[in-house]
Amino acid sequence: MARWEKGERTVQYLIGRGRLDSFPYFDPAAAPITESDASWAIEKATAAVSGVKALLAATPPGRFS
């Protein structure tokens, strides 16, 4: 799986403290994607966006620049 540079340290910090969920990587080409997979992904993405919004609202300006 590809790595990212910007934000990786922050994401790893939040995962390590239980503030973000992590899940194992899987290759979607290896198995068909079901409707429940899509629903789960949408649910997790929505929760992540809500969490980021809350984090940004509570963070002083310039903190993550």
C-alpha positions as CSV (number, residue, x, y, z in Angstrom):
1,M,0.0,0.0,0.0
2,A,1.3,3.5,-0.9
3,R,2.4,5.8,1.9
4,W,1.6,9.4,2.2
5,E,3.8,12.2,3.5
6,K,1.6,15.1,4.6
7,G,-0.5,14.3,7.7
8,E,0.7,10.8,8.2
9,R,2.3,11.5,11.6
10,T,-0.9,13.2,12.8
11,V,-3.1,10.4,11.6
12,Q,-0.8,7.8,13.2
13,Y,-0.9,9.8,16.5
14,L,-4.7,9.9,16.5
15,I,-5.0,6.2,15.7
16,G,-2.5,5.3,18.4
17,R,-4.6,7.1,21.0
18,G,-7.9,5.7,19.9
19,R,-9.2,8.9,18.4
20,L,-9.5,7.4,14.9
21,D,-10.3,3.9,13.8
22,S,-8.0,1.9,11.7
23,F,-8.9,-1.1,9.6
24,P,-6.9,-3.6,7.6
25,Y,-6.2,-2.9,4.0
26,F,-7.7,-5.2,1.5
27,D,-7.5,-5.4,-2.3
28,P,-11.0,-4.7,-3.7
29,A,-10.0,-6.5,-6.9
30,A,-9.5,-9.7,-4.9
31,A,-13.2,-9.9,-3.8
32,P,-16.4,-8.5,-5.1
33,I,-17.7,-5.4,-3.3
34,T,-21.1,-5.9,-1.8
35,E,-23.8,-3.3,-0.9
36,S,-22.9,-3.8,2.7
37,D,-19.3,-2.9,2.0
38,A,-20.4,0.3,0.3
39,S,-22.7,1.1,3.2
40,W,-19.9,0.5,5.7
41,A,-17.5,2.7,3.8
42,I,-20.0,5.5,3.6
43,E,-20.7,5.2,7.3
44,K,-17.0,5.3,8.2
45,A,-16.3,8.2,5.8
46,T,-19.2,10.2,7.3
47,A,-17.9,9.6,10.8
48,A,-14.4,10.6,9.8
49,V,-15.6,13.8,8.2
50,S,-17.6,14.6,11.4
51,G,-14.5,13.9,13.5
52,V,-12.3,16.1,11.4
53,K,-14.9,19.0,11.5
54,A,-15.0,18.7,15.3
55,L,-11.2,18.6,15.5
56,L,-10.8,21.6,13.3
57,A,-13.4,23.6,15.2
58,A,-11.6,22.9,18.5
59,T,-8.1,23.6,17.1
60,P,-6.4,27.0,17.3
61,P,-5.8,28.5,13.8
62,G,-2.4,27.5,12.3
63,R,-2.1,24.4,14.5
64,F,-1.8,21.9,11.6
65,S,-0.2,24.1,8.9
